[in-house]
Amino acid sequence: MYADPYLELSRRCDRLGRRRLPWLDDPRLGGLAMDELVSTIRGYRSDVGQSDVLIRTLTDIGAAETDAMTVLIHALAGPLRSKLRRSVTDEYRASALGDLTLVIFDSMANGEPPRQDHLARRY
């Protein structure tokens, strides 16, 4: 049996949600709690601009706080998993999650925030 990376990511975020995360006090996050951040990013259809701002902000914070990157990947992984749920293999779903993570880290490394525009919609 092979481990489900989406489940592991969800469990990790559940554990993070039980702790006080100092980076959540960043004013660019608008005082949102972790669950609200995830919901806002996943709710990109109602406000893609707010979703993009949160994605960029978490990417910036994530350069120093790895937990912020974990939350961002978790927020984007939920809809991705739903899209791939029945049509592909476990290996393909794991690979898609890896690709999503690489897109986020690549935009960080290259300092190209425009590549993050509409990231929630693309994935």
URURJO-V348122 format. One line per field, one symbol per residue. ss: DSSP state (H for helix, E for strand, - for the rest). Layout:
BEGIN
ss->???
END
This chain:
BEGIN
ss->----HHHHHHHHHHHHH----HHHH-HHH----HHHHHHHHH-----HHHHHHHHHHHHHHH---HHHHHHHHHHHHHHHHHHH-----HHHHHHHHHHHHHHHHHHHHH--HHHH--HHHH-
END
